[in-house]
Amino acid sequence: MLDPSKPIKVFLPQSGGVTLNPNDHVASGGEGAVYRKGKQVFKLYFDPLRARAVGMDEKILLLAGLSHPFIVAPRTGVYDVKGELVGYAMDYCDGLPLVKTFTNAWRDQNSFGAQEAIRLVENMRSAVGTVHSMNALMVDGNEMNYLAVGVEPRLIDVDSWQIGRFRATAMMPSIRDYASQDFSVLTDWFAWAIVSFQVLTGTHPYKGSHPDYKRGDLEARMRANASVFDPKVKLNGAVRDFSLIPPVLRDWYEGVFQLGQREIPPSALASPLSQAPKKLRVIQSLSQTVRHTLLETLPFDVLHVSRNGVAFGKSSGVWRAYDLVHHRNLVLESAEIEQIFANNAVLMRLGERLALLVRSEQEISGRIVVGESDPVPVQPVLRSLPLASRRLVSFKDTAYAITDTPGKGMVELGLSSLGGNTLVAVAKIWPLAANATRFFNGVAIYDALGTPFFIIPEDGAVHTINADVLRGVSVVDAFARNSTCVVVTGIDKRSGVMTRYLLSFDGTRMLIADSAPVDTPDINMTVLPKGIAVAAFEDDSLDVFSTSAYVTRKITGSGLPNDVRLFTLGDMVCYMDGARLFHLSLG
């Protein structure tokens, strides 16, 4: 019998023994005791015989495959000296109980307002959608099974989830969907609705006083859909105003809690037009004046513009770089620029300056990049980071090193100060299988045994989204600025037809909103900060649409020169024609 008051020695596969002392004990629950040792947490079963009898060894292996930064899943089984399963190990997570975000007192003390709550709820939605894309169900997704790390959730108690042949059996009554006889994706979303509503408002959707029900009779009100949206309900003054909920999400909550609807939730960041993927619909096809305004002429012809506004070109056979944001030539060697194109270096924007990060076999080095007439920085060379990597990639102004380390293949890089020195540092580590992942413009695509998953860095997180709708398509090019809109060109492996797909996220997976055969795989497109996309999909025309509402204006007679590439500079759509920088606008 497990006794947390005494030391116990356990063993990990391909590792030595670990002694768990009474001081390492964190808590005990119904099934076992939890210990923390450094950056690992161990859960040891009170009844390991029963755990082995129900196949927990097999279930732990299945759960270990749920690799996502928001999911605190078992990593490996833990065994006794005889090699028999006694528990499992997982990564330590330094988060706080989600219920703290329900309270006004904690929120006031920690500057956690409506916008932070919305971002947390949206990340929770992304996490639950990822669980479903991995063919698992949380089932008992109550508020105690979440932690919060800033605006990021951590899903815990993963060993109780339903996966494979292992059925879940328990659920907290306060999140139970009494309209359903079985557990499903929709019962998970009902639980998410109740928990996320409390993050936003501070109250359970079936609380408050109702004249037709006894106080605290939660089950009766849940069965009758007598929610806080019933005008008869009186709420405590501490409940936060429902106007703080994004309107489209508020409408969804009312449909679920008051009308008994069961649907996948919309994004907390979505506009009212972006609820379900809609077929791309042309509402105008017209010849509208398209203005081409010359902004600047550079000292060389430009061949490429990076997403952070650096133009590259050649002069007398030598590569040169120009900062379009601050209008200056940059001090970059031709060999350094070639390293950028070879994915061995990236540029990060740091206010008015830039940092160049360069990978070698065993480290990431860096230096500050300035304009030709700028003073030399006090510390031009950055202290290196010891890290073996296979390539560097950049999404917006965030740099990542891609490594071969299992489960930690995407290392987010940043700069840190130590002892008066600036050094290249690890900001975060994200799970990624490098060998099965291809990188495109703003999106990576991971092949999970034939099922594609989009990997999209966005809002300080890296989202993994099921794109099984593209199974059977060989992707040639892809473009994304966020998870609401991804454009892909690919070849159908059955027909051989090259097609452009416009995809949207329904909360669980990507769906095709529109598709069209194309002659070339190039995606000539950019997205403004407010989510307006401008694309040159066809010769001499522009498609202008919101990335959250697939309704487009097709502008004919654009006058756009052949072979130029659209890009965004601040809130302007621009292109380079040789050495000339133009701003594109509608008259």
C-alpha positions in Angstrom: 0.0 0.0 0.0 1.4 3.4 -1.0 2.4 5.5 2.0 3.2 9.1 1.2 4.9 9.5 4.6 7.7 7.2 3.5 10.3 7.4 0.7 9.5 5.3 -2.3 11.8 4.4 -5.3 10.4 4.2 -8.8 11.9 3.7 -12.2 11.4 5.3 -15.6 12.0 3.6 -18.9 15.6 4.0 -20.2 16.4 5.8 -17.0 17.7 5.2 -13.5 15.6 5.0 -10.3 14.1 8.1 -8.7 13.5 8.3 -5.0 10.3 10.2 -4.0 10.6 11.6 -0.5 7.8 12.8 1.8 8.9 16.4 1.1 8.2 15.7 -2.6 4.6 14.8 -1.9 2.1 17.4 -3.3 -1.3 16.0 -2.8 -3.4 12.8 -2.7 -6.7 12.1 -4.4 -9.1 9.3 -4.8 -6.8 7.1 -7.0 -3.3 8.1 -6.0 -0.6 10.4 -4.6 1.1 13.2 -6.5 4.8 14.0 -6.1 7.0 16.7 -7.6 10.7 16.2 -8.3 12.3 19.1 -10.1 10.5 19.6 -13.4 8.7 16.3 -13.3 5.4 15.3 -11.5 4.7 11.7 -10.6 1.3 10.2 -9.9 1.5 6.9 -8.1 -1.6 4.7 -7.8 -2.9 3.6 -4.4 -4.0 0.4 -6.1 -1.5 -0.4 -8.9 -3.0 -3.9 -9.3 -6.3 -2.5 -10.4 -4.6 0.1 -12.6 -2.7 -2.7 -14.4 -5.9 -4.8 -14.6 -7.8 -2.1 -16.5 -4.9 -1.5 -18.9 -3.5 1.8 -17.7 -0.1 0.9 -19.2 -1.7 1.0 -22.6 -3.8 4.1 -21.9 -0.7 6.0 -20.7 1.0 5.2 -24.0 -2.0 6.6 -25.9 -2.2 9.7 -23.8 1.5 10.3 -24.2 0.8 11.0 -27.8 -1.3 14.1 -27.0 1.5 16.5 -27.4 0.4 20.2 -27.1 1.6 23.1 -25.0 -1.8 23.5 -23.4 -2.1 19.8 -22.5 -0.3 18.4 -19.4 -0.5 14.7 -20.5 1.4 11.7 -19.1 4.8 11.3 -20.7 5.7 7.8 -19.6 4.7 5.1 -17.2 6.4 4.7 -13.9 7.4 1.2 -12.6 8.6 -0.6 -9.5 11.8 -2.6 -9.1 10.0 -5.6 -10.7 9.1 -3.6 -13.8 5.4 -3.4 -13.0 3.4 -0.2 -13.6 2.8 1.8 -10.4 1.9 5.2 -11.9 3.0 7.7 -14.5 5.2 10.8 -14.9 4.4 14.2 -16.6 5.9 17.6 -17.0 5.5 20.1 -14.1 3.3 23.0 -14.8 3.5 26.2 -12.7 -0.1 27.4 -13.2 -2.8 28.7 -10.9 -6.3 27.2 -10.5 -8.6 28.5 -13.2 -11.2 29.3 -10.5 -9.1 32.3 -9.4 -9.9 34.0 -12.7 -13.6 33.8 -11.7 -13.2 36.2 -8.8 -13.1 40.0 -9.1 -10.7 40.4 -6.2 -8.0 38.3 -7.9 -8.6 40.0 -11.2 -8.3 43.5 -9.8 -5.0 42.6 -8.0 -3.5 41.0 -11.1 -4.7 43.4 -13.8 -6.8 40.6 -15.4 -9.6 42.3 -17.2 -12.1 41.6 -19.9 -9.6 41.4 -22.8 -7.4 38.9 -20.8 -10.4 36.8 -20.0 -11.4 36.7 -23.7 -7.9 35.6 -24.7 -7.9 32.9 -22.0 -11.3 31.6 -23.1 -10.2 31.6 -26.8 -7.1 29.6 -25.9 -9.3 27.2 -23.9 -11.5 26.7 -27.0 -8.4 26.1 -29.1 -7.2 23.5 -26.5 -10.5 21.6 -26.4 -10.6 21.6 -30.2 -7.1 20.1 -30.3 -8.2 17.4 -27.9 -11.0 16.4 -30.2 -8.7 16.6 -33.3 -6.6 13.9 -31.6 -9.6 11.6 -31.2 -10.0 12.1 -27.4 -12.7 13.5 -25.1 -12.1 15.4 -21.9 -15.5 14.3 -20.6 -15.1 15.8 -17.1 -13.8 19.2 -18.2 -14.8 21.0 -15.1 -13.1 24.1 -13.8 -10.8 22.1 -11.4 -9.2 20.4 -14.4 -7.8 23.6 -15.8 -4.9 25.7 -14.7 -4.1 29.2 -16.0 -0.7 30.5 -17.0 -1.4 34.1 -17.9 -3.9 33.9 -20.7 -2.9 30.3 -21.6 -4.8 27.3 -20.1 -3.3 24.0 -19.0 -5.5 21.0 -19.2 -4.8 18.5 -16.4 -6.2 15.2 -15.0 -5.6 13.9 -18.5 -5.5 10.3 -17.4 -9.3 10.4 -16.9 -10.0 11.3 -20.5 -11.8 9.0 -23.0 -9.4 7.7 -25.7 -9.2 4.6 -27.8 -11.0 1.7 -26.1 -10.9 3.4 -22.7 -14.3 4.9 -21.8 -14.7 7.6 -19.2 -17.1 7.0 -16.4 -17.2 10.1 -14.2 -18.4 13.7 -14.7 -19.0 16.5 -12.3 -22.8 17.2 -12.2 -22.3 21.0 -12.6 -21.0 20.6 -16.1 -23.1 17.6 -17.2 -25.2 17.9 -20.3 -28.5 16.3 -19.2 -29.8 16.4 -22.8 -27.3 13.8 -23.8 -27.2 10.1 -22.9 -23.6 9.6 -23.8 -20.3 11.5 -23.9 -19.4 13.2 -27.2 -17.7 16.2 -28.7 -20.8 18.3 -28.0 -20.9 17.3 -24.3 -17.3 18.4 -24.0 -18.3 21.8 -25.6 -21.2 22.1 -23.2 -18.8 21.6 -20.3 -16.4 24.2 -21.9 -19.4 26.6 -22.2 -20.1 26.4 -18.5 -16.5 26.8 -17.4 -15.6 29.6 -19.9 -18.8 31.5 -19.0 -17.6 31.6 -15.4 -14.2 33.0 -16.6 -16.0 35.8 -18.4 -18.8 36.6 -15.9 -17.9 35.1 -12.6 -21.0 33.0 -12.3 -22.3 29.6 -13.3 -25.0 30.0 -16.1 -27.6 28.3 -14.0 -27.0 30.3 -10.8 -28.8 33.3 -9.5 -32.3 33.3 -7.9 -35.2 32.0 -10.0 -38.8 32.2 -8.6 -39.7 28.8 -10.1 -36.8 26.8 -8.5 -35.3 26.2 -5.1 -32.0 28.0 -4.6 -29.2 25.7 -5.5 -31.4 23.3 -7.5 -28.8 23.2 -10.3 -29.9 20.0 -12.0 -33.5 21.0 -12.3 -32.6 24.3 -13.9 -30.1 22.7 -16.2 -32.7 20.2 -17.4 -35.2 23.0 -18.0 -32.8 25.4 -19.6 -33.7 28.0 -17.0 -30.4 29.9 -17.3 -29.2 33.4 -16.4 -30.6 34.5 -19.7 -34.1 34.0 -18.3 -35.5 37.5 -17.5 -36.9 36.1 -14.2 -33.4 35.4 -12.8 -31.8 37.9 -10.4 -28.1 38.0 -10.2 -25.6 39.0 -7.5 -24.1 42.4 -8.0 -20.6 40.8 -8.2 -21.5 39.1 -11.5 -19.8 40.9 -14.4 -21.8 42.6 -17.1 -22.8 40.3 -19.9 -21.9 43.1 -22.3 -18.2 42.2 -21.7 -18.8 39.0 -23.6 -18.1 39.3 -27.3 -21.6 39.5 -28.9 -21.3 36.5 -31.1 -20.1 34.3 -28.2 -22.9 35.8 -26.0 -25.5 34.8 -28.5 -24.0 31.3 -28.7 -24.1 31.0 -24.8 -27.8 32.0 -24.8 -28.5 29.4 -27.5 -26.8 26.7 -25.5 -28.0 27.5 -22.0 -31.5 28.9 -22.6 -32.6 27.4 -25.9 -31.0 23.9 -25.6 -28.9 24.3 -28.8 -25.8 22.1 -29.1 -23.2 23.5 -31.5 -19.4 23.9 -31.6 -18.6 27.4 -30.2 -17.5 30.3 -32.3 -14.2 32.1 -31.6 -14.2 34.6 -28.8 -12.3 36.8 -31.2 -14.7 36.4 -34.1 -17.0 39.0 -35.7 -20.7 38.1 -36.1 -20.0 37.1 -39.7 -17.5 34.4 -39.0 -19.5 31.7 -37.2 -19.4 29.0 -39.8 -17.3 28.5 -42.9 -19.2 30.0 -45.8 -18.6 29.5 -49.4 -16.6 32.4 -50.9 -19.3 34.7 -52.3 -18.5 37.5 -54.8 -20.7 40.5 -54.0 -19.1 42.8 -56.5 -17.2 42.4 -59.7 -16.4 45.8 -61.0 -13.7 48.0 -62.5 -12.8 50.3 -59.6 -10.1 52.8 -59.6 -7.0 51.2 -58.1 -4.4 53.8 -57.1 -0.7 53.1 -57.2 1.2 55.7 -55.1 5.0 55.8 -55.3 6.4 56.0 -51.8 10.1 55.6 -52.3 12.8 54.6 -54.7 15.5 52.3 -53.2 19.2 52.2 -54.2 18.8 48.7 -55.8 16.2 46.4 -57.4 14.3 44.4 -54.8 13.9 40.6 -55.2 12.2 39.8 -51.9 10.6 41.5 -48.9 10.4 39.8 -45.5 7.3 39.9 -43.3 9.0 42.4 -41.0 9.6 44.9 -43.7 13.2 44.3 -44.9 13.8 44.4 -48.6 16.5 42.3 -50.2 18.1 42.7 -53.6 21.4 42.7 -55.5 23.7 45.5 -56.5 26.7 44.6 -58.7 26.2 41.0 -57.8 26.2 41.6 -54.1 23.2 41.1 -51.8 22.0 44.2 -50.0 19.2 44.9 -47.5 17.0 47.9 -46.8 14.8 48.6 -43.9 11.5 49.8 -45.4 10.1 50.8 -42.0 12.9 53.2 -41.1 14.1 54.0 -44.6 17.8 53.0 -44.4 20.4 50.7 -45.8 21.2 47.9 -43.4 24.7 46.8 -42.4 24.4 43.1 -43.5 27.0 41.1 -45.3 26.0 39.3 -48.6 26.9 36.0 -46.9 24.6 36.7 -44.0 21.7 37.4 -46.3 22.3 34.2 -48.1 22.1 32.5 -44.7 18.7 34.0 -44.2 17.5 32.5 -47.5 19.0 29.2 -46.6 17.0 29.1 -43.3 20.2 29.3 -41.3 19.5 32.9 -40.1 16.5 35.1 -39.3 16.0 38.8 -38.6 14.0 40.0 -35.5 12.8 43.6 -35.2 13.7 45.2 -31.9 12.1 48.7 -32.0 14.2 50.8 -34.4 16.9 48.1 -34.6 17.1 44.5 -35.8 18.8 41.4 -34.5 20.3 38.8 -36.7 20.2 35.3 -35.3 22.4 32.7 -37.0 22.5 28.9 -36.4 25.6 26.8 -36.5 25.9 23.1 -35.7 25.7 23.5 -31.9 24.7 27.0 -31.1 22.6 30.1 -32.0 24.6 33.3 -32.2 23.5 36.8 -32.9 24.3 40.4 -33.4 22.5 43.8 -33.6 21.9 45.1 -37.1 21.8 48.8 -37.6 21.6 51.2 -40.5 24.7 52.4 -42.4 24.7 55.8 -40.8 23.6 54.7 -37.3 26.1 54.6 -34.4 27.7 51.3 -33.6 25.7 49.7 -30.7 27.3 49.3 -27.3 27.1 45.5 -27.5 26.9 44.6 -31.1 27.5 40.9 -30.6 25.0 38.8 -28.5 26.0 36.0 -26.2 25.3 32.7 -27.9 22.8 30.0 -27.0 24.1 26.4 -26.9 21.5 24.7 -29.0 21.7 22.1 -31.8 19.1 22.9 -34.5 18.4 22.0 -38.1 17.0 25.4 -39.3 15.6 28.7 -38.2 12.2 30.0 -39.1 10.4 33.3 -38.5 6.7 34.0 -38.0 6.1 37.7 -37.9 8.8 39.0 -35.5 9.2 35.7 -33.6 12.1 33.4 -34.4 12.1 29.7 -33.8 14.8 27.0 -33.9 13.7 23.7 -35.3 15.4 20.8 -33.5 15.3 17.0 -33.5 14.4 16.7 -29.8 11.2 14.6 -29.5 8.3 16.7 -28.2 10.4 19.9 -28.1 11.1 20.4 -31.8 10.1 24.1 -32.0 12.1 26.4 -29.7 11.0 30.0 -29.5 13.9 32.3 -29.3 14.2 35.6 -27.6 16.7 38.0 -26.1 17.5 38.3 -22.5 19.7 40.5 -20.3 22.2 39.0 -17.8 25.0 40.8 -16.0 24.8 43.8 -18.4 25.0 41.5 -21.4 22.3 40.6 -24.0 22.1 37.0 -24.9 20.1 34.8 -27.1 17.7 32.8 -24.9 15.0 30.2 -25.0 11.6 31.9 -24.6 9.3 28.8 -24.9 9.4 25.3 -26.2 6.7 23.9 -28.4 6.1 20.3 -29.4 6.8 19.5 -33.1 8.0 16.5 -35.0 10.6 18.1 -37.3 10.9 15.2 -39.7 7.2 15.3 -40.6 6.8 19.1 -40.7 7.1 21.4 -43.7 7.3 25.2 -43.3 5.5 27.8 -45.5 4.5 31.5 -45.2 3.0 31.9 -41.7 2.1 28.3 -41.3 3.7 24.9 -41.0 2.1 21.6 -41.9 2.6 18.4 -39.9 1.9 15.0 -41.5 0.5 12.7 -38.8 0.4 9.4 -40.7 -1.3 10.9 -43.6 -3.5 13.4 -41.8 -2.3 17.0 -42.1 -2.3 19.4 -39.2 -1.7 23.1 -39.5 0.8 24.6 -37.0 0.1 28.3 -36.7 1.9 30.6 -34.2 -0.6 33.3 -33.0 -1.0 35.5 -30.0 1.9 34.1 -28.0 0.8 30.5 -28.6 1.4 27.8 -31.3 -1.9 26.3 -32.4 -2.1 22.8 -33.8 -5.3 22.4 -36.0 -6.6 19.3 -37.7 -6.7 19.8 -41.5 -7.9 16.3 -42.5 -10.0 17.9 -45.2 -6.8 18.1 -47.1 -6.0 14.4 -46.8 -5.0 13.2 -50.2 -3.7 16.6 -51.3 0.0 17.2 -51.8 0.5 20.8 -50.6 2.8 22.9 -52.7 2.4 26.3 -51.1 0.5 27.7 -48.1 -0.2 31.1 -46.5 -1.6 32.2 -43.2 -1.6 35.2 -40.9 -3.8 33.6 -38.2 -6.0 30.5 -37.6 -9.1 32.1 -39.1 -7.9 31.9 -42.7 -5.4 29.7 -44.4 -4.8 29.5 -48.2 -3.2 26.4 -49.7 -2.3 25.3 -53.2 -1.9 21.6 -53.7 -2.2 18.8 -56.1 -5.0 16.3 -55.7 -3.2 12.9 -55.6 -6.1 11.2 -57.3 -6.9 13.6 -60.2 -3.5 15.4 -60.5 -5.4 18.8 -60.6 -3.6 21.7 -58.9 -6.2 23.6 -56.8 -6.2 26.6 -54.5 -8.1 26.0 -51.3 -9.4 28.7 -48.9 -9.9 27.2 -45.5 -11.5 28.4 -42.3 -11.4 27.2 -38.7 -14.7 25.9 -37.2 -13.4 25.6 -33.7 -12.2 22.0 -34.1 -10.7 21.6 -37.6 -10.2 23.4 -40.8 -12.9 23.3 -43.4 -12.9 24.3 -47.1 -14.7 27.5 -47.7 -13.8 27.8 -51.3 -11.6 26.1 -54.0 -10.6 26.7 -57.5 -8.3 25.1 -60.0 -5.1 27.2 -60.7 -2.3 27.2 -63.2 0.5 28.0 -60.8 1.0 27.3 -57.1 2.0 30.8 -56.1 -0.2 32.6 -53.5 0.2 36.3 -54.0 -1.7 37.6 -50.9 -1.3 39.8 -47.8 -3.4 40.6 -44.8 -3.7 44.0 -43.1 -3.6 44.2 -39.2 -7.4 44.6 -39.1 -7.9 41.2 -40.9 -8.6 42.5 -44.5 -7.0 40.3 -47.1 -5.9 41.5 -50.5 -5.0 38.8 -53.0 -3.9 38.8 -56.6 -5.3 35.4 -57.4 -6.0 36.2 -61.1 -4.2 38.4 -63.6 -5.2 42.1 -63.5 -7.7 41.7 -60.7 -7.7 41.8 -56.9 -9.8 39.9 -54.4 -10.5 41.9 -51.2 -12.2 40.2 -48.3 -12.2 39.8 -44.5 -10.4 36.8 -43.2 -13.4 36.1 -40.8 -16.2 36.6 -43.4 -15.7 35.0 -46.7 -17.4 37.6 -48.8 -15.2 39.2 -51.4 -15.0 42.2 -53.7 -13.4 41.3 -56.9 -11.7 44.4 -58.4 -11.0 44.1 -62.1 -8.5 46.2 -64.0 -6.0 46.4 -61.0 -3.1 47.6 -63.2 -0.8 45.5 -61.0 2.4 44.6 -62.9 3.0 41.0 -63.6 5.3 39.0 -61.1 5.2 41.6 -58.3 4.4 40.4 -54.8 2.0 42.0 -52.4 3.1 42.7 -48.8 1.9 44.7 -45.8 3.8 47.7 -44.4 2.0 48.9 -41.3 -1.6 49.5 -42.4 -0.7 49.7 -46.1 -0.8 47.1 -48.9 2.4 47.6 -50.9 4.5 46.0 -53.7 8.0 46.5 -55.1 8.4 47.1 -58.8 12.2 47.0 -59.3 13.6 49.6 -56.9 10.3 51.5 -56.6 8.0 51.0 -53.5 4.3 51.5 -54.3 1.2 51.8 -52.0 -1.9 50.1 -53.4 -5.3 51.6 -52.6 -8.8 51.7 -53.9 -9.9 55.1 -55.3 
